[in-house]
Amino acid sequence: MEDLQHWTWVFGRAQQMMMEQGLDLAGQMPAHMPAMPQMPTVPPVDPAAAMRAGAEFWADTMTLWQRFLDPAAAPKFEETPEQARDKRFKAPQWREQPVFDFIRQSYLTLSNHLLKGVDQIEGLAPKQKEQLRFATQGFIDAMSPSNFPATNPLVVERTIETKGENLLKGLAHMLNDMSKGQMTQTVEGAFAVGENIATTPGRVVKRTPLYELIQYSPTTETVLETPLVIFPPWINRFYILDLTPEKSFIRWAVEQGLTVFVVSWKSADATMADVVWDDYVERGQIDAIDTIRDLLGVESVHTIGYCVAGTTLAATLAVLAARGEAAKVKSATFFTAQVDFSEAGDLNVFVDDEQLALIQSLTSDGFLDGRYMAATFNLLRGRDLIWNYVTSNYLLGEDYTPFDLLHWNSDVTNLPAKWHVSYLSDLYRDNLLIQPGALAIGGTPIDLTKVMTPAYVQAGREDHIAPPRSVWKLTEHLAGPIRFVLAGSGHIAGVVNPPLSGKYQYWINAAGAANLDDFVAGAVETKGSWWPDWIKWIEQLDAARVSAEKARIPSVNEELGAAPGRYVRTR
């Protein structure tokens, strides 16, 4: 009777929570939710190929049943290396309990055949096949038995153990996420910029309607004469490069004796409805470079461009070269940046006329709500960034854990809609940046082949946003000396990898290579972070040092304030 009363209370409480939340969800949820790519029209399938696929599927299905009914006599289930590493099924219950082992094997078998089916479809354009495969993989990930309470042994055990209170707690998590229109990935309130992240000492030395320029305080007696300015992507907050002190690239660069500046972009609002690429180049990057040159009395600066800001940096270099001002930039470092989008990876599935029209329909007051871009990037790694949290926080009812990287990932920024659509259409869809003169900034045609600035190009081996094969293409379009470095891990961890962590590795091919495959074949692996290699490269370009006094110490302006500035806190 006591158990019956408890379960009655659980179901009643769940119903009450949904009813209470439902009363005001309509007023709180965003008007539009992120959409999956449009499914391409599938042409008629070759009947012979369909029959072969069907026969193979049923043969595998019969083997599954034989394995379930008579494990000793049936062929052993052979996992691929990727399936063996699948974190969704790492718990021993998935293999030790026959029913759940059968569910797991059935799911993996069906998944394999669904993806094979996509590959066997003939008559699709390559872009359509990419979209269909991406959508199919998304469907497969969504239908994983780990995502449902009755087919996940861990959830079944937890539900029995807590008498259903894990599901109540998970329901509360889910309803909270629905009310704010964004999935929670880390405990809220654990991090605050300027308090326990983005704490490297410095001052805001300039504020414009587009960006704040932050100068960091030196920690060495002398500094390299040529300062460094970092351009982070405006689709995220800049402090990915200034997380906790032990992870901060900015703090580490200061400790190496660099005078470091960073641009903190303003999250778009209605005042930025007419902002386009010209603004990010002219009023953004070039303006910041000139400001630093005037402020410190130097001829040139080192530059870093991360992701889309690296793409923009390449355009900036081309504009400066065309205007006879290339000497303003002594070196350019590209973190996971692309200029040739012919092999730009999974993000390409979101770029076609239908998706661009969808983005325009979601635009409000001239800007795009940052939650939609966050949802897009989460979809690129749905298994890790969506369904992982469905299982742990919605079904198991686990508490969120504090994680600075996930806090940053959830700290979204709004985007100028006109520029965002132009960026996707001109670069991702039409690939105009690599065509000399096809694009112009302030009337100056862009020709990447005229860029002679020494460049350090870093790619992430497992990068799903800027695949290494796509990043490599920078070496094919820029004309100056280039050092290409392939780092372990992906778009974030491949960049944010401090030396003290001892993680990952990087590869360099000193002999040079004609393509990425040749580079990998002849590359030498070095354990740990590539950051020390980068600072050596910087010092080889110019090792001259000056005293860390006067202009190298950021001036105090109470109106502008201290780092990390005002814009990074603007929501």
C-alpha positions in Angstrom: 0.0 0.0 0.0 2.9 2.4 0.8 4.5 1.7 -2.6 1.2 2.2 -4.3 0.6 5.5 -2.6 4.1 6.7 -3.5 3.7 5.8 -7.3 0.3 7.4 -7.3 1.9 10.6 -5.9 4.7 10.4 -8.5 2.3 10.2 -11.4 0.1 12.9 -9.9 3.0 15.2 -9.3 4.3 14.7 -12.8 0.8 15.6 -14.2 0.6 18.6 -12.0 4.1 19.9 -13.0 3.2 19.6 -16.7 -0.1 21.3 -16.2 1.4 24.2 -14.2 4.2 24.6 -16.7 1.9 24.4 -19.6 -0.1 27.4 -18.5 2.7 29.8 -19.2 4.9 27.9 -21.7 3.1 29.4 -24.7 4.2 32.9 -23.5 7.7 31.9 -22.7 8.9 29.7 -25.5 10.5 31.2 -28.6 8.2 31.7 -31.5 10.3 29.4 -33.6 12.4 26.5 -32.8 15.5 25.4 -34.7 14.7 23.2 -37.7 16.5 20.2 -39.2 17.7 20.6 -42.8 15.0 20.1 -45.5 15.0 16.4 -46.6 15.9 16.1 -50.3 13.5 14.5 -52.7 14.6 10.9 -53.1 14.5 9.6 -56.7 13.2 6.1 -57.4 15.3 3.4 -55.9 16.8 0.6 -58.0 14.6 -2.4 -57.2 17.6 -4.8 -57.4 19.6 -2.8 -54.9 16.5 -2.5 -52.6 16.0 -6.3 -52.7 19.7 -6.9 -51.9 19.6 -4.5 -49.0 16.4 -6.0 -47.7 17.8 -9.5 -47.9 21.0 -8.5 -46.1 18.9 -6.8 -43.3 16.6 -9.8 -42.8 19.6 -12.1 -42.7 21.2 -10.0 -40.0 17.9 -9.9 -38.2 17.6 -13.7 -38.2 21.1 -14.0 -36.9 20.2 -11.6 -34.1 17.2 -13.8 -33.1 19.4 -16.9 -33.2 22.0 -15.2 -31.0 19.2 -14.3 -28.5 17.6 -17.7 -28.4 20.8 -19.8 -28.6 23.9 -17.7 -27.9 26.2 -20.7 -27.9 25.3 -21.8 -31.4 25.0 -18.3 -33.1 27.8 -16.3 -34.6 29.3 -13.8 -32.2 28.2 -10.1 -32.7 31.1 -8.3 -34.2 31.4 -4.7 -33.1 33.1 -2.1 -35.2 35.8 -0.1 -33.3 33.4 2.9 -33.3 30.6 0.8 -31.7 33.0 -0.6 -29.1 33.9 3.0 -28.1 30.2 4.1 -28.0 29.7 5.8 -24.6 26.0 5.2 -24.7 26.5 1.5 -24.2 29.6 1.4 -22.0 27.7 0.2 -18.9 28.1 -3.6 -18.4 24.3 -4.1 -18.2 24.1 -3.5 -21.9 26.0 -6.8 -22.5 25.5 -8.8 -19.4 21.7 -8.8 -19.4 20.4 -10.7 -22.5 17.3 -8.6 -23.1 19.3 -5.3 -23.2 22.1 -6.9 -25.1 19.5 -7.9 -27.8 18.1 -4.4 -27.8 21.6 -2.9 -28.2 22.6 -5.3 -31.0 19.2 -4.7 -32.8 19.7 -1.0 -32.7 23.3 -1.1 -34.0 22.3 -3.5 -36.8 19.3 -1.4 -37.9 21.5 1.8 -37.7 24.1 0.2 -39.9 21.5 -0.8 -42.5 19.8 2.6 -42.5 23.1 4.4 -43.3 24.0 1.7 -45.9 20.6 2.5 -47.5 21.5 6.1 -47.9 24.8 5.3 -49.5 23.1 3.0 -52.0 20.6 5.6 -53.2 21.5 6.7 -56.7 20.7 9.9 -58.5 21.2 12.3 -55.6 23.5 15.2 -55.9 26.4 15.1 -53.5 24.9 17.9 -51.3 21.6 16.1 -51.2 23.2 12.8 -50.1 25.1 14.7 -47.4 21.9 16.2 -46.1 20.1 12.8 -46.2 22.9 11.0 -44.4 23.1 13.8 -41.8 19.3 13.7 -41.2 19.4 9.9 -41.1 22.2 9.9 -38.5 20.3 12.4 -36.5 17.2 10.1 -36.6 19.3 7.2 -35.6 20.8 9.0 -32.6 17.4 10.2 -31.5 16.0 6.7 -31.6 18.8 5.1 -29.5 17.4 2.8 -26.8 19.5 4.7 -24.3 17.1 7.7 -24.8 14.0 5.9 -23.6 13.3 4.8 -20.0 12.0 1.3 -20.7 14.9 0.3 -23.0 17.8 1.7 -20.9 18.8 -0.7 -18.1 20.4 2.1 -16.1 17.2 4.1 -16.1 15.1 1.1 -15.2 17.4 0.4 -12.2 17.4 4.1 -11.2 13.6 4.3 -11.4 13.2 1.2 -9.2 15.8 2.5 -6.8 14.3 6.0 -6.4 10.7 4.9 -6.8 10.4 7.1 -9.9 11.7 10.3 -8.3 14.5 10.4 -10.9 11.8 10.9 -13.6 10.2 13.6 -11.6 13.5 15.4 -11.2 14.3 14.9 -14.9 10.9 16.2 -15.8 11.6 19.4 -13.9 14.9 19.7 -15.8 13.1 19.3 -19.1 10.3 21.8 -18.4 12.9 24.3 -17.2 14.7 23.9 -20.5 11.5 24.3 -22.5 10.7 27.5 -20.7 14.0 29.1 -21.6 14.2 27.6 -25.1 17.7 26.2 -24.6 19.1 22.9 -23.3 21.0 23.1 -20.0 24.4 21.5 -20.1 26.0 22.6 -16.9 25.0 23.8 -13.5 23.6 27.3 -13.6 25.3 30.0 -11.5 28.6 28.1 -11.1 30.6 30.5 -13.3 30.6 34.3 -13.7 32.8 36.3 -16.1 35.3 38.3 -14.2 35.0 36.2 -11.1 36.1 32.6 -11.8 36.4 32.7 -15.6 37.8 35.5 -17.9 39.9 36.8 -15.0 43.2 37.7 -16.7 43.9 41.2 -15.5 43.5 44.0 -18.1 41.6 47.0 -19.1 39.2 48.0 -21.9 41.1 50.6 -23.9 38.5 51.3 -26.6 34.7 50.7 -27.1 32.9 51.1 -30.4 29.3 50.2 -31.4 30.8 46.9 -32.8 33.5 45.8 -30.3 35.5 46.5 -27.2 39.3 46.3 -27.3 40.9 44.8 -24.2 44.6 45.2 -23.3 46.1 42.8 -20.7 48.6 43.8 -18.1 52.1 42.5 -18.6 53.6 40.0 -16.1 57.2 40.0 -17.4 59.8 42.8 -17.1 60.3 42.9 -20.8 57.8 42.1 -23.7 58.2 41.3 -27.3 58.2 44.6 -29.3 55.5 43.4 -31.6 52.1 43.1 -29.8 49.4 40.5 -30.4 45.8 41.1 -31.2 43.3 38.2 -31.0 40.1 38.2 -33.1 37.7 35.6 -31.6 34.6 34.5 -33.5 31.5 36.8 -33.0 29.3 33.8 -32.8 30.7 33.0 -29.4 32.1 34.9 -26.4 35.8 35.7 -26.5 36.6 34.0 -23.2 36.9 30.6 -24.7 40.5 31.8 -24.8 40.4 32.9 -21.2 38.6 30.3 -19.2 40.0 29.3 -15.8 43.6 30.5 -15.3 45.1 27.1 -16.0 43.2 26.9 -19.3 43.6 30.4 -20.5 45.5 31.0 -23.7 45.4 34.7 -23.1 47.1 34.4 -19.7 49.7 32.0 -21.0 50.5 34.3 -23.9 51.0 37.2 -21.5 53.3 35.0 -19.4 55.4 34.4 -22.6 56.1 38.1 -22.8 53.5 39.2 -25.4 51.5 42.4 -25.1 48.1 40.9 -25.7 45.0 42.6 -27.0 41.6 40.8 -27.6 38.5 42.0 -29.4 35.3 41.4 -27.6 32.5 41.6 -30.1 29.1 43.1 -29.2 26.2 40.7 -29.2 23.9 41.9 -32.0 20.8 44.0 -31.3 18.5 46.1 -33.3 21.2 48.8 -33.8 23.2 46.3 -35.8 20.6 45.4 -38.4 22.7 46.9 -41.2 26.0 45.5 -40.1 27.7 43.5 -42.9 31.1 41.9 -43.5 32.7 45.2 -44.5 32.0 46.4 -40.9 33.8 43.5 -39.3 36.8 44.1 -41.6 37.0 47.9 -41.7 35.4 49.0 -38.4 36.5 45.8 -36.6 39.8 44.2 -37.5 41.5 47.0 -39.4 40.3 49.6 -36.8 41.6 47.4 -34.0 45.0 46.9 -35.7 45.4 50.7 -36.3 44.3 51.5 -32.8 47.0 49.2 -31.3 49.7 50.6 -33.6 48.9 54.1 -32.6 48.5 53.3 -28.9 51.9 51.5 -28.6 53.7 53.4 -31.4 54.6 50.2 -33.3 54.6 49.6 -37.0 53.0 46.2 -37.0 51.1 43.6 -34.9 50.8 39.8 -34.7 47.3 38.6 -35.3 45.2 35.6 -34.5 41.8 34.8 -36.1 39.7 32.0 -34.7 37.1 30.2 -36.8 34.9 32.8 -38.7 37.2 35.6 -37.4 40.1 33.7 -39.1 38.1 33.7 -42.3 37.6 37.4 -41.9 41.3 37.9 -41.0 42.3 36.3 -44.4 40.0 38.9 -46.1 41.5 41.7 -44.0 45.0 40.7 -45.0 44.0 40.7 -48.7 42.5 44.2 -48.3 45.6 45.5 -46.6 47.8 43.9 -49.3 45.7 45.5 -52.1 46.0 48.9 -50.4 49.7 48.7 -49.9 49.4 48.3 -46.1 50.4 44.7 -45.6 53.2 45.7 -43.3 50.7 46.6 -40.6 50.5 42.8 -39.9 53.7 41.0 -39.1 52.1 37.5 -38.8 48.7 35.9 -39.0 47.7 32.8 -37.0 44.6 30.9 -38.0 42.8 28.8 -35.4 40.6 26.2 -37.2 39.7 28.7 -39.9 38.5 28.2 -43.5 38.6 30.2 -46.7 37.7 27.5 -49.2 34.4 26.0 -48.3 34.3 23.2 -50.9 34.8 20.6 -48.1 33.5 22.5 -45.1 32.0 19.5 -43.3 28.6 18.9 -41.7 27.7 22.5 -41.3 27.2 22.6 -45.1 24.0 20.6 -44.7 22.4 23.7 -43.1 23.3 25.9 -46.1 20.9 25.8 -49.0 18.1 28.1 -50.2 15.5 26.6 -47.9 17.7 26.9 -44.8 18.6 30.5 -45.7 15.0 31.4 -46.1 14.3 29.7 -42.7 17.0 31.9 -41.1 15.5 35.0 -42.6 12.1 34.0 -41.2 13.5 33.7 -37.7 15.1 37.1 -37.8 13.7 39.7 -35.4 14.6 43.4 -35.4 17.5 42.7 -37.7 19.3 40.1 -35.6 19.2 36.3 -35.1 18.7 35.0 -31.6 21.9 33.2 -30.6 20.0 30.2 -29.3 19.4 29.1 -32.9 23.0 29.0 -33.8 23.7 27.2 -30.5 21.0 24.6 -31.5 22.6 24.2 -34.9 26.1 23.5 -33.4 24.5 21.1 -30.9 22.9 19.2 -33.8 26.3 18.8 -35.4 27.2 16.6 -32.4 23.7 15.6 -31.2 24.9 12.4 -29.6 27.2 14.3 -27.2 25.5 17.7 -26.9 21.8 16.7 -26.9 21.0 13.1 -26.2 23.7 12.7 -23.6 21.9 15.3 -21.5 18.5 13.8 -22.2 19.7 10.5 -20.7 21.7 11.8 -17.8 19.5 14.8 -16.7 16.0 14.0 -18.0 15.9 10.2 -17.5 18.4 9.5 -14.8 17.5 12.8 -13.0 21.2 13.5 -12.3 22.3 16.9 -11.2 24.2 19.1 -13.6 27.9 19.3 -13.1 30.0 22.6 -13.2 32.0 22.7 -16.4 33.5 26.0 -17.6 33.6 24.9 -21.3 29.9 24.0 -21.3 29.1 27.3 -19.5 30.8 29.1 -22.4 29.0 26.9 -24.9 25.7 27.9 -23.5 26.6 31.6 -23.3 25.1 32.5 -26.7 25.5 35.7 -28.7 23.1 37.2 -31.2 24.1 37.7 -34.8 23.5 40.5 -37.3 21.0 38.7 -39.6 21.9 40.5 -42.9 25.6 39.6 -42.5 25.0 36.1 -41.2 22.8 35.2 -44.3 25.4 36.8 -46.6 28.2 34.9 -44.9 26.4 31.6 -45.4 25.4 32.3 -49.0 28.6 34.0 -50.3 31.1 31.7 -48.5 29.5 28.4 -47.6 27.1 28.1 -50.5 28.8 30.0 -53.4 32.5 29.7 -52.2 33.3 33.2 -53.5 36.2 34.1 -51.2 38.7 32.0 -53.1 37.7 33.6 -56.4 39.9 36.7 -56.9 37.8 39.8 -57.1 34.5 38.0 -56.5 34.1 39.8 -53.2 35.1 43.3 -52.1 35.5 45.2 -48.9 34.9 49.0 -49.1 35.4 48.8 -52.8 38.7 46.9 -52.5 38.6 43.5 -54.3 39.7 40.5 -52.3 42.4 38.3 -53.7 43.9 35.8 -51.2 46.7 35.0 -53.6 48.2 38.4 -52.9 48.6 37.7 -49.2 52.3 37.3 -48.4 52.0 37.6 -44.6 53.7 34.8 -42.7 51.0 32.4 -41.5 50.7 29.8 -38.8 47.7 27.5 -39.7 46.3 25.2 -36.9 43.8 22.5 -37.6 42.1 20.0 -35.3 42.3 16.4 -36.3 38.7 15.6 -35.2 37.3 19.0 -35.9 33.7 18.6 -37.2 33.1 22.3 -37.7 36.2 23.2 -39.7 37.5 19.8 -40.9 41.3 19.6 -41.3 41.0 18.9 -45.0 39.1 22.2 -45.3 41.6 24.2 -43.1 44.5 22.8 -45.1 43.1 24.7 -48.2 44.4 27.9 -46.6 47.9 26.7 -47.6 46.7 26.5 -51.2 45.4 30.1 -51.4 47.8 32.2 -49.3 51.1 33.1 -51.0 53.4 33.7 -48.0 55.4 31.3 -45.9 53.1 28.9 -44.0 53.6 26.6 -41.0 50.8 24.1 -40.9 50.1 22.3 -37.6 47.6 19.4 -37.1 46.6 19.2 -33.5 44.9 16.4 -31.7 41.2 16.7 -30.8 38.6 19.1 -32.3 37.4 22.6 -32.8 37.7 23.7 -29.1 39.9 21.2 -27.3 42.4 21.2 -30.2 42.9 24.9 -29.6 42.5 25.2 -25.9 45.2 22.8 -24.9 47.5 24.3 -22.3 51.0 22.8 -22.0 50.5 21.9 -18.3 47.6 19.6 -19.1 49.8 17.1 -20.9 46.9 16.3 -23.3 46.8 15.3 -26.9 49.5 15.8 -29.5 50.3 17.7 -32.7 52.0 16.9 -36.0 54.4 18.9 -38.2 55.8 18.0 -41.5 59.0 20.1 -41.8 59.7 18.8 -45.4 56.5 20.2 -46.7 53.6 18.5 -48.5 51.4 19.0 -51.5 48.2 17.9 -49.7 46.9 16.9 -46.3 47.4 13.2 -47.0 51.1 13.7 -47.8 51.4 16.0 -44.8 50.1 13.3 -42.5 52.2 10.5 -44.1 55.4 12.4 -43.5 54.5 14.3 -40.2 56.3 13.9 -36.9 54.2 13.6 -33.8 54.9 15.6 -30.7 53.1 14.8 -27.4 51.3 17.6 -25.6 50.3 21.1 -26.6 51.3 23.0 -29.8 51.3 26.3 -28.0 55.1 26.2 -27.3 55.7 25.6 -31.0 53.7 28.6 -31.8 55.5 31.0 -29.5 58.9 29.8 -30.9 57.5 30.6 -34.4 56.5 34.1 -33.2 60.0 34.7 -31.7 61.7 33.5 -34.8 59.9 36.2 -36.8 61.0 38.9 -34.4 62.6 38.4 -31.0 63.2 42.1 -30.2 62.0 43.1 -26.7 61.2 46.3 -24.9 60.5 47.3 -21.4 57.1 46.3 -20.1 56.4 49.9 -19.0 54.5 53.0 -20.2 52.2 52.1 -23.1 52.6 48.3 -22.4 50.6 48.8 -19.2 47.0 49.5 -20.1 45.7 52.9 -19.1 42.9 53.2 -16.5 39.7 54.7 -17.9 36.9 54.3 -15.4 34.3 54.8 -18.1 35.6 51.9 -20.1 36.4 49.8 -17.1 38.4 46.7 -16.4 38.6 43.4 -18.3 36.6 41.4 -19.3 34.5 44.5 -20.2 30.9 45.3 -20.7 30.0 43.6 -24.0 30.8 40.1 -22.8 28.2 40.5 -20.1 25.5 41.8 -22.5 22.7 39.4 -23.1 
